[in-house]
Amino acid sequence: MTPNSIETWLRDLNSPNSEEAWAQFLADYSPQIYQAIRQFEADTDNAADCFQFVCEQLFENRAKRLRKFKGEGSATFVTWLRAVVRNLCIDWHRRQFGRLRPFRAISRLPVFDQEVFRLVYERATPPEECFALLAADFPNTTQTRINESRARIDELLTPNQRWLLARRQHSGNGNEIASLDQPETFLGELTDSLPDPEAQAIANERKRNLEQALAQLQPQERVLIRLRFEQGLTLGKTAELLDLGNAQKADRLIQEILKRLEKLMN
């Protein structure tokens, strides 16, 4: 999309043409969304579930999240979109495996500082994406303000907390953050932060249900879903490979299949 088309498309998301604008968005940006998800979630089935969650959240309330974008240019939008998707991936993971408890000292800071901590320290968001995401929610964001916030956070973090943050960033998952203010609480808090066994069992059951539902689809339908979500092909390329005519028809078929999968899983 060009800068002008992005502006028009964002405006259309809050109009009677929102469904058409959303279809255009999916046609243009589904591959970038899925790519960002796969960087977060390696399992293809989990990635498919996460993709559906992310899309639902992005389209919620006439795409309120997407309409927060205030930047200019398609490159800037893609950077900002990836940051939003990364955050939604974390939200999806928390719903599946339990919510992480924040450090108590950080939870007492202003909201802006807490958001900086979440993006920079917990999620290791790249600087450009971090700035774009903060600016969407805090219009007076500047690099100086971010640096000042980081200085306040650095003063509060204990050696144990820094170790946990470094380990979390190295491992690439969100299960190792605990609310530590004292060294002696390390083992207990770390154990408490592990995934809830019941939540994990529910996630495993959902995965089995999805596999069983996929097995009930027609072969071409399974190929369509795998090309779109596992291989990350665009709607246009998917339609071309399966001789479906155009991207809009491919999108309609995919939406119908996903609705059927949801019913089969319930």
Rosetta blueprint (number, residue, H / E / L):
1 M L
2 T L
3 P H
4 N H
5 S H
6 I H
7 E H
8 T H
9 W H
10 L H
11 R H
12 D H
13 L L
14 N L
15 S L
16 P L
17 N L
18 S H
19 E H
20 E H
21 A H
22 W H
23 A H
24 Q H
25 F H
26 L H
27 A H
28 D H
29 Y H
30 S H
31 P H
32 Q H
33 I H
34 Y H
35 Q H
36 A H
37 I H
38 R H
39 Q H
40 F H
41 E L
42 A L
43 D L
44 T H
45 D H
46 N H
47 A H
48 A H
49 D H
50 C H
51 F H
52 Q H
53 F H
54 V H
55 C H
56 E H
57 Q H
58 L H
59 F H
60 E H
61 N H
62 R H
63 A H
64 K L
65 R L
66 L H
67 R H
68 K H
69 F L
70 K L
71 G L
72 E L
73 G L
74 S H
75 A H
76 T H
77 F H
78 V H
79 T H
80 W H
81 L H
82 R H
83 A H
84 V H
85 V H
86 R H
87 N H
88 L H
89 C H
90 I H
91 D H
92 W H
93 H H
94 R H
95 R H
96 Q H
97 F H
98 G L
99 R L
100 L L
101 R L
102 P L
103 F L
104 R H
105 A H
106 I H
107 S H
108 R L
109 L L
110 P L
111 V H
112 F H
113 D H
114 Q H
115 E H
116 V H
117 F H
118 R H
119 L H
120 V H
121 Y H
122 E H
123 R L
124 A L
125 T L
126 P L
127 P H
128 E H
129 E H
130 C H
131 F H
132 A H
133 L H
134 L H
135 A H
136 A H
137 D H
138 F L
139 P L
140 N L
141 T L
142 T L
143 Q H
144 T H
145 R H
146 I H
147 N H
148 E H
149 S H
150 R H
151 A H
152 R H
153 I H
154 D H
155 E H
156 L H
157 L L
158 T L
159 P H
160 N H
161 Q H
162 R H
163 W H
164 L H
165 L H
166 A H
167 R H
168 R H
169 Q H
170 H H
171 S H
172 G L
173 N L
174 G L
175 N L
176 E L
177 I L
178 A L
179 S L
180 L L
181 D L
182 Q L
183 P H
184 E H
185 T H
186 F H
187 L H
188 G H
189 E H
190 L H
191 T H
192 D H
193 S L
194 L L
195 P L
196 D L
197 P H
198 E H
199 A H
200 Q H
201 A H
202 I H
203 A H
204 N H
205 E H
206 R H
207 K H
208 R H
209 N H
210 L H
211 E H
212 Q H
213 A H
214 L H
215 A H
216 Q L
217 L L
218 Q L
219 P H
220 Q H
221 E H
222 R H
223 V H
224 L H
225 I H
226 R H
227 L H
228 R H
229 F H
230 E H
231 Q L
232 G L
233 L L
234 T L
235 L H
236 G H
237 K H
238 T H
239 A H
240 E H
241 L H
242 L L
243 D L
244 L L
245 G L
246 N L
247 A H
248 Q H
249 K H
250 A H
251 D H
252 R H
253 L H
254 I H
255 Q H
256 E H
257 I H
258 L H
259 K H
260 R H
261 L H
262 E H
263 K H
264 L H
265 M H
266 N L
